[in-house]
Each structure stands twice: as C-alpha cells, then as structure tokens.
Amino acid sequence: MITMDVFRGDAFSAIELTTAIQDIPYVPGFLGSLNLFTPKPVRTTSIMVEKRGAKLNVIQTTERGAPRPRRERNRRNVRNFNTVRLAESDKLMADELQGIRAFGSENELEAVQTEVGNRMADLSQDLDLTFEVHRMGAINGVLLDADGSVIYDYYDEFGITQPTEIAFNWGSRTGVKKFIAENVKRPMLRALGGRALPGMGILALCGDEFYDNMQENPEYRATYLQTSAARELRNDTTFDEIFAWGVRWVNYRGTDDDSTLSVGSTKCKFIPTNVRNVFEVAYSPAEGLPFVNTRGLERYSQTIIDPSGRQEFVDIDVASYPLHICTTPEALLNGRTGA
C-alpha cells in the first residue's frame, strides 16, 4: 500500500528532484534554441551590470617636453538588478495515488516517481514558456511580468532613448539593400562598437503580415527570379525563414493565441547574433537551506508533504530564479509594415 512515507525517501528529496528536472526533455522555444543568452550562474539574489561609455580620443599633437594632456575617462554606469522568482506548484492528492500500481513490473515507488515526473514535466513546460516570454522581453528592451506590468525597462535603467521604429513600405519599397544598410546595419554596428566582430549576424524576428509582405516586395521577387533560388518563391515559408540583404528573416511563431507571446503581426525586431554578452541570463540559487551560497541552476523542484499531519496531499513545486537582460538595448531595432 502506498503511503505518504514514500515521499520521505531520498528519491523525492529536493536535491534528487532538482537533478531529475534537468533531464526532462522539452522542445525549446525558438529564442531558446538560438543560445542568444549567455548563462551567468550567481550565488546571490541580484547582479551588478556595469555599462562603460565607449569613447575613443584623437590625440592632439604637443611639443616635445610639454605636459601630456590627460585622457578623458570613460563614463561608467553601474546598475543593480534583482533576479526574479518564477514558481508554480501542483497538488497531488492522496486519493489520486489509489490504484497507482503501474503496468508491468514497475513497483509502487517507481509508479509514484512516474506520476510525480509527469506533473513536473507539465510544470516545467510552463517554465519553458515563461523563459521564452522573458527572452522576448529582453529583446524588446522591456521585461514584462505575466500580468503585463513592467519588471525592468532597460532603456530607462541605462538612460537610453529607444530607437525610432523603422517603417518598411514593402509594397513600393525600392533600393532595399541600401535602406537596410542605412537604417538597420550601420546603426546596429555603431551601437555595438568594438564588440561587432567578424562573424556577427543580424536576425529579424518577423510577425506574420510583415513577413508575408516582405516576400511580395517587387525587388525581392525580381532578385530571386534571377537566381537558382527562384523556387523559394513557390514554396510555403510559413513559420520558416529566408536570408536576404544580409539579414536572416524568421517568421516567428509565438503562442497560438497570438497575444501571450507574439512579435505583433505587422512588426519586426532586429537583433545582433554571435556577439558576446549582449544578452545574458543570471540564475540565482533556490530559497531552501540546501542551496544557500551555491551557484544558481536554471530550475529547481521539490515535494512538500501536507504540513497538517493528515497526509492528504503532497505539493510538487518547480521554481527558477532568473533574470534575462539586454546589456546593449540601443542595438535593438524595431520595424513595421507601412509608411
């Protein structure tokens, strides 16, 4: 017979479950699959971000023996950011364990582990979605909570004015290569300064209407008709990607309600890729004593037995303590369809 004592064993300790949850397979969101965000495990509940002014000086000539002019110091802007707590739980009632003896040779302990694992997988998928929402928030330069409230506005935090949205009138736009060079590539490269090394790329996350209208642009179609890639004009590229004018254009697929996570149908977001530390994610340790002063992990899990002593339920908790951050929000550019 299964009793709540099964949850007191080592198999359901916070350490064991935290290890187990790292191994739960999941299909990451597109932004997660890009590995844009450099992981920064920390032992604290906050991180310090230092932003230095990237100023170079042209040295004025002076006479031999004259005093040397002192170099103007670069400005420093240091900010403290607290990591956030993302936590969710599921309640496994005692009567749900009734008759849980698994099919085949599985014993009772293994059967309970399977049930807990299934609940953890559901909770972990919620975390995966939340991570993707927070990644998009960092890409927007404004990190939002689930209720739409602002956690951090990185433009305000660093005293930066958000770049003006770029209008793409795809129906009549000509000279697209020059237009993108002037409005996307050069502004982004200047914002990145010395970090824009060879191998850097530009990724455009496109809403549905923006992506479709771009492919109807006369110049785009004329260019492809003259190449071996003309077949792309006949292919369905929904939620796919194309490469044109030195930019990787992706039809970003968010949540199916097109609101919880979305670029916006008429919008596009340009971000740099293969550039170090533009995007970072810090992970703080969990709240329990076993994790004090340890380096944070991406996610944690534990079970908590009914504290009343009646042994009616066990809570299955999953949590993470991250902060997704953009250290160079001035390099983030936005576009829209229309004039």
C-alpha positions as CSV (number, residue, x, y, z in Angstrom):
1,M,0.0,0.0,0.0
2,I,1.3,3.5,-0.9
3,T,1.6,5.9,2.0
4,M,2.9,9.5,2.2
5,D,6.0,8.0,3.7
6,V,7.2,7.2,0.2
7,F,7.8,10.9,-0.3
8,R,10.2,11.0,2.7
9,G,12.7,8.8,0.9
10,D,15.8,10.1,-1.0
11,A,14.1,9.7,-4.3
12,F,11.9,12.7,-3.6
13,S,14.5,14.9,-1.9
14,A,14.9,18.5,-3.2
15,I,18.4,17.5,-4.5
16,E,17.2,14.4,-6.3
17,L,14.2,16.2,-7.9
18,T,16.3,19.2,-8.9
19,T,18.7,16.8,-10.7
20,A,15.8,14.9,-12.3
21,I,14.1,18.0,-13.7
22,Q,17.3,19.0,-15.5
23,D,16.8,15.8,-17.6
24,I,13.2,16.3,-18.6
25,P,13.2,16.6,-22.4
26,Y,11.4,19.6,-23.9
27,V,11.2,21.3,-27.2
28,P,12.6,24.8,-26.6
29,G,11.2,28.0,-28.0
30,F,12.9,29.5,-31.0
31,L,14.7,32.1,-28.9
32,G,15.9,29.5,-26.5
33,S,17.2,27.4,-29.4
34,L,19.4,30.3,-30.6
35,N,21.5,30.3,-27.4
36,L,21.5,34.1,-27.5
37,F,21.6,34.4,-23.8
38,T,24.9,33.8,-22.0
39,P,24.2,31.9,-18.8
40,K,25.6,33.6,-15.6
41,P,25.0,31.4,-12.5
42,V,25.4,33.5,-9.4
43,R,25.4,32.8,-5.6
44,T,23.4,36.0,-4.8
45,T,19.8,37.2,-5.4
46,S,21.0,40.2,-7.5
47,I,23.6,41.0,-10.2
48,M,25.6,44.2,-10.9
49,V,25.7,45.3,-14.5
50,E,28.4,47.9,-15.5
51,K,28.0,49.9,-18.7
52,R,31.0,51.8,-19.8
53,G,30.9,54.6,-22.3
54,A,32.8,53.6,-25.4
55,K,34.7,56.8,-26.1
56,L,37.9,57.0,-28.1
57,N,40.1,60.1,-28.2
58,V,42.0,61.5,-31.1
59,I,45.3,62.7,-29.5
60,Q,46.3,66.3,-30.1
61,T,49.9,66.9,-31.1
62,T,52.1,68.6,-28.5
63,E,55.6,70.0,-28.4
64,R,58.4,67.8,-27.0
65,G,58.8,68.4,-23.3
66,A,55.3,69.9,-23.0
67,P,52.9,68.4,-20.4
68,R,50.9,65.5,-21.7
69,P,47.2,66.0,-21.9
70,R,45.2,63.7,-19.6
71,R,42.9,61.2,-21.3
72,E,39.2,61.8,-20.7
73,R,37.9,58.9,-18.6
74,N,35.1,56.8,-20.0
75,R,31.8,57.2,-18.1
76,R,30.7,54.2,-16.0
77,N,27.1,53.3,-15.4
78,V,26.6,50.6,-12.7
79,R,23.1,49.2,-12.0
80,N,21.9,46.6,-9.6
81,F,19.2,44.2,-10.8
82,N,17.4,41.7,-8.7
83,T,16.7,38.3,-10.1
84,V,13.0,37.3,-10.2
85,R,11.2,34.3,-8.7
86,L,9.2,32.1,-11.1
87,A,7.5,29.4,-9.1
88,E,4.5,27.1,-9.7
89,S,3.2,24.0,-7.9
90,D,0.8,21.1,-8.4
91,K,-1.1,19.3,-5.7
92,L,-1.1,15.5,-5.8
93,M,-3.9,14.3,-3.6
94,A,-3.7,11.0,-1.6
95,D,-6.8,9.6,-3.4
96,E,-5.1,10.2,-6.7
97,L,-2.5,7.6,-5.7
98,Q,-5.3,5.0,-5.3
99,G,-4.5,2.0,-7.5
100,I,-1.5,3.7,-9.0
101,R,0.4,0.4,-9.1
102,A,1.9,0.7,-12.5
103,F,1.5,-1.6,-15.5
104,G,4.1,-4.4,-15.8
105,S,6.9,-5.0,-13.4
106,E,7.1,-1.4,-12.0
107,N,6.9,-1.3,-8.2
108,E,5.0,1.2,-6.2
109,L,7.9,3.6,-5.7
110,E,8.6,3.6,-9.4
111,A,4.9,4.2,-10.1
112,V,4.8,7.3,-7.8
113,Q,8.0,8.6,-9.3
114,T,6.4,8.3,-12.8
115,E,3.4,10.3,-11.7
116,V,5.5,12.9,-10.0
117,G,7.7,13.1,-13.1
118,N,4.6,13.7,-15.3
119,R,3.4,16.5,-13.0
120,M,6.9,18.0,-13.1
121,A,7.0,17.8,-16.8
122,D,3.8,19.9,-17.1
123,L,5.2,22.5,-14.6
124,S,8.5,22.5,-16.5
125,Q,6.7,23.3,-19.8
126,D,5.1,26.3,-18.1
127,L,8.6,27.5,-17.1
128,D,9.8,26.9,-20.7
129,L,7.1,29.2,-22.0
130,T,7.8,31.8,-19.3
131,F,11.5,31.7,-20.2
132,E,10.6,32.4,-23.8
133,V,8.4,35.3,-22.8
134,H,11.3,36.8,-20.7
135,R,13.7,36.3,-23.6
136,M,11.3,38.2,-25.8
137,G,11.1,40.9,-23.1
138,A,14.9,41.3,-23.1
139,I,14.8,41.5,-26.9
140,N,12.2,44.2,-26.6
141,G,14.3,46.0,-24.0
142,V,11.4,45.9,-21.6
143,L,10.9,42.8,-19.3
144,L,7.3,42.3,-18.5
145,D,5.5,40.1,-15.9
146,A,2.7,37.7,-16.8
147,D,0.1,40.4,-15.9
148,G,1.7,42.9,-18.2
149,S,3.4,45.0,-15.5
150,V,7.0,46.2,-16.1
151,I,9.7,44.3,-14.2
152,Y,12.6,46.2,-15.8
153,D,12.7,48.8,-18.6
154,Y,16.3,48.5,-19.7
155,Y,16.1,51.7,-21.7
156,D,15.2,53.6,-18.6
157,E,17.6,51.8,-16.4
158,F,20.6,52.7,-18.6
159,G,19.3,56.2,-19.6
160,I,18.9,55.3,-23.3
161,T,16.3,56.6,-25.7
162,Q,14.6,53.8,-27.6
163,P,15.5,53.9,-31.3
164,T,12.6,55.1,-33.6
165,E,10.7,52.3,-35.3
166,I,11.7,51.8,-38.9
167,A,8.8,52.0,-41.5
168,F,9.0,49.4,-44.3
169,N,6.6,50.1,-47.0
170,W,7.2,46.8,-48.7
171,G,4.6,47.4,-51.5
172,S,6.6,50.2,-53.1
173,R,10.0,49.9,-51.4
174,T,13.0,50.1,-53.8
175,G,16.7,50.2,-53.0
176,V,16.1,47.8,-50.2
177,K,19.7,46.8,-49.7
178,K,20.7,50.5,-49.2
179,F,17.7,51.1,-47.0
180,I,18.6,48.2,-44.7
181,A,22.2,49.3,-44.6
182,E,21.3,52.8,-43.6
183,N,18.5,52.0,-41.1
184,V,19.5,48.6,-39.6
185,K,23.1,47.5,-40.2
186,R,25.0,50.7,-39.6
187,P,23.0,51.9,-36.6
188,M,23.4,48.5,-35.0
189,L,27.1,48.3,-35.7
190,R,27.7,51.7,-34.2
191,A,25.7,50.8,-31.1
192,L,27.8,47.7,-30.6
193,G,31.1,49.5,-31.1
194,G,34.1,47.2,-30.8
195,R,32.0,44.1,-30.0
196,A,30.8,43.9,-33.6
197,L,33.5,41.4,-34.8
198,P,33.6,39.4,-38.0
199,G,31.0,36.6,-37.9
200,M,28.3,38.8,-36.4
201,G,24.9,38.3,-37.9
202,I,21.6,40.2,-37.9
203,L,18.4,38.3,-37.1
204,A,14.9,39.7,-37.9
205,L,12.0,38.3,-35.9
206,C,9.0,39.0,-38.1
207,G,5.3,39.0,-37.5
208,D,3.1,37.2,-40.0
209,E,2.0,40.2,-42.1
210,F,5.4,41.8,-42.1
211,Y,7.0,38.5,-43.2
212,D,4.4,37.9,-46.0
213,N,4.5,41.5,-47.3
214,M,8.3,41.4,-47.4
215,Q,8.2,38.4,-49.8
216,E,5.8,40.3,-52.0
217,N,8.2,43.2,-52.4
218,P,8.9,43.6,-56.2
219,E,12.6,44.0,-55.6
220,Y,12.8,40.8,-53.5
221,R,10.9,38.8,-56.1
222,A,13.0,40.2,-59.0
223,T,16.2,39.3,-57.2
224,Y,15.1,35.7,-56.6
225,L,13.9,35.2,-60.1
226,Q,17.4,35.8,-61.4
227,T,18.9,33.1,-59.2
228,S,18.8,29.3,-58.7
229,A,16.7,30.0,-55.5
230,A,13.7,31.1,-57.6
231,R,11.9,28.0,-56.4
232,E,11.7,29.7,-53.0
233,L,9.0,32.0,-54.5
234,R,6.8,28.9,-55.0
235,N,7.5,27.4,-51.6
236,D,5.3,27.9,-48.5
237,T,7.6,29.6,-46.0
238,T,5.1,30.0,-43.2
239,F,6.9,29.9,-39.8
240,D,10.1,29.4,-41.7
241,E,13.0,31.7,-42.6
242,I,14.8,33.2,-45.6
243,F,18.1,35.0,-46.0
244,A,18.1,38.3,-47.9
245,W,20.1,41.5,-48.0
246,G,22.5,40.2,-45.4
247,V,19.7,39.5,-42.8
248,R,18.2,36.3,-41.6
249,W,14.4,36.9,-41.6
250,V,12.4,34.5,-39.4
251,N,8.6,34.3,-39.3
252,Y,8.5,34.0,-35.5
253,R,5.8,31.7,-34.1
254,G,4.7,32.6,-30.6
255,T,1.7,31.2,-28.7
256,D,-1.3,30.2,-30.7
257,D,-3.4,33.0,-29.2
258,D,-1.0,35.4,-30.8
259,S,-1.0,37.6,-27.6
260,T,0.7,35.8,-24.7
261,L,3.9,35.7,-26.8
262,S,4.0,37.5,-30.1
263,V,6.1,39.8,-32.2
264,G,3.0,41.5,-33.5
265,S,1.7,40.7,-36.9
266,T,2.9,44.0,-38.6
267,K,6.1,44.2,-36.6
268,C,9.7,43.1,-36.9
269,K,12.6,43.0,-34.3
270,F,16.2,43.2,-35.4
271,I,18.8,41.8,-33.0
272,P,22.5,41.1,-33.3
273,T,23.7,37.5,-33.1
274,N,27.2,36.0,-32.4
275,V,28.1,39.0,-30.3
276,R,29.3,38.3,-26.8
277,N,27.2,39.3,-23.8
278,V,24.6,41.5,-25.5
279,F,22.1,39.1,-23.9
280,E,22.7,37.4,-20.6
281,V,20.6,35.4,-18.1
282,A,21.6,35.2,-14.5
283,Y,20.4,32.3,-12.3
284,S,20.2,32.7,-8.5
285,P,20.1,29.8,-6.1
286,A,16.8,28.5,-4.7
287,E,15.4,29.6,-1.4
288,G,16.0,26.4,0.6
289,L,18.8,25.8,3.0
290,P,20.4,23.1,0.8
291,F,21.1,25.8,-1.9
292,V,22.4,28.7,0.2
293,N,25.6,30.2,-1.3
294,T,25.5,27.7,-4.2
295,R,25.6,28.7,-7.8
296,G,22.1,29.1,-9.3
297,L,20.7,26.5,-11.6
298,E,18.2,27.0,-14.4
299,R,15.4,25.3,-12.4
300,Y,14.6,23.6,-9.2
301,S,11.9,21.1,-7.9
302,Q,10.9,19.6,-4.6
303,T,7.9,17.9,-2.9
304,I,6.3,19.1,0.3
305,I,4.1,16.8,2.3
306,D,0.8,18.0,3.8
307,P,2.0,20.1,6.8
308,S,-1.2,19.5,8.7
309,G,-0.1,15.9,9.5
310,R,-3.2,14.4,7.9
311,Q,-1.2,13.2,4.9
312,E,-3.9,14.2,2.4
313,F,-1.7,15.6,-0.3
314,V,1.8,16.5,-1.4
315,D,2.8,19.7,-3.3
316,I,5.1,19.3,-6.2
317,D,7.0,22.6,-6.7
318,V,9.0,23.8,-9.6
319,A,10.9,27.1,-9.5
320,S,13.5,29.2,-11.2
321,Y,15.3,32.5,-10.1
322,P,16.5,34.0,-13.4
323,L,17.0,37.5,-14.9
324,H,17.0,37.8,-18.6
325,I,18.8,41.0,-19.5
326,C,20.0,43.0,-22.5
327,T,23.1,45.0,-21.8
328,T,23.0,47.0,-25.0
329,P,19.4,48.0,-25.6
330,E,20.5,50.7,-28.1
331,A,21.4,47.9,-30.5
332,L,17.8,46.6,-30.6
333,L,15.9,47.9,-33.6
334,N,12.2,47.6,-34.5
335,G,10.4,47.8,-37.8
336,R,6.8,47.8,-39.0
337,T,4.9,47.5,-42.2
338,G,3.5,50.5,-43.9
339,A,4.8,54.1,-44.3
